[in-house]
Amino acid sequence: MGFGGDFGRPDDGFRWWNTGNPQTGSGMPVIERYIFKDALLMFLAALLVLTGTIWVTQALREVDLLTSKGQTILIFLKLTLLTIPSLVMILAPVALLIAVIYSLNRLNGDSELVVMSSAGMSPGRLIRPYSWLASIVLILVALISLWIMPASFRSIRDLVSAIRTDVLTRIVREGQFITLEKGFIFHYRERGSDGALRGLFIQDRREPDKINTYISEVGRTVQADGHNYLVLEKGSLQRQTAGEGDPAIVEFERYAIDLAQFTREASATYKPRERYTGDLLTLKPDTPYTRANFGKFRAELHDRFAGPLYALVFAFIAFAALGQPRTTRQGRGMAILAAVIAASAVRGAGFGLSAYAAKNAWAFPLVYLLPLLAIALSVLSALRPGWHQRLRPRPTTARNRQVAPA
């Protein structure tokens, strides 16, 4: 059968599934430990494969850090590894769905579900090891969602900010005219012993009707309030606007240029996913950015609390579809497909509700109601009474006894 041990003699009434380990004193029945271990190993394998595959594809997209931005392999690995918590948070429920489907399908294929049902094991007992595993995954996803993921995104933001500053020291060479971005040309004559750039020339043609030209004797990179700036000293700004004959020239002693403009992902403040959960709980629309995106901040907060519930949703949907024992002649392909479609539909609806609730505050209770309703319906479907009675061997009687032909 594949139970991995001698669970009892024929005269013990199949009590192996209802007793703990007498040597360790564990209260978990032997068969439940067996099912839990089987599903856990499959969950870890699926999570490792899914996370590794997607991480590699994302890492390949960041290869330009080693080429165009001239960063080291350590910076490349640090930036890409920081994305793993967010991948685990998304993929853990999917890996759990795969693990439960695999475990139940294997148990049924080896006729173990039939044996358990015949021995009187109820659906409530069978679902317990999967519930424990789903609870562990829920806690893992909650920890990542509420604490680890925001910290990783914040670290990514800080690292990218440092890379922006490093662009001037690694990409731009003395005496060369470099295009940092389409329409943005940068040049400096030499680098001083203190790291300052001397003889700066910057031309900004990114706006079609405006040309800004900066000329400065000295330029230094500085960091203030989490932002990186190039501070120009003793120079002038020449601004040429389309339709005007003579350019406007302004001389300055100090002028700061935000280095965030060198990247397409420039932002004046932390995005919702980069905010700590405590910050989101106490967030007030006291800045133009938070006022304009307050709905997105609310949606991010509720997603962090509602997202872990989908670990239970995926596990119980899989159990509801495959927890019923069937004979080997009955295919389970349609049940597996139904579980995958149902889980995908519920999760897709969750994303849709979150996006809708970002613009309609009254809809936020639905973000929690959807997974809770899916859990309740799945459990009720899985635990419907009498499902294990259909495969329990019937006693031989004169009515159902058949005589073999001579």
Secondary structure, 3 states (H helix, E strand, C coil): CCCCCCCCCHHHCCHHHHCCECCCCECCCHHHHHHHHHHHHHHHHHHHHHHHHHHHHHHHHCHHHCCCCCCCHHHHHHHHHCCHHHHHHHHHHHHHHHHHHHHHHHHHHCCHHHHHHHCCCCHHHHHHHHHHHHHHHHHHHHHHHHHHHHHHHHHHHHHHHHHHHHHHHHCCCCCCCEEEECCEEEEEEEECCCCCEEEEEEEECCCCCEEEEEEEEEEEEEEECCEEEEEEEEEEEEEEECCCCCCEEEEEEEEEEEHHHHCCCCCCCCCHHHCCHHHHHCCCCCCHHHHHCHHHHHHHHHHHHHCCHHHHHHHHHHHHHHCCCCCCCCCCHHHHHHHHHHHHHHHHHHHHHHHHHHHCHHHHHHHHHHHHHHHHHHHHHHCCCCCCCCCCCCCCCCCCCCCCCC
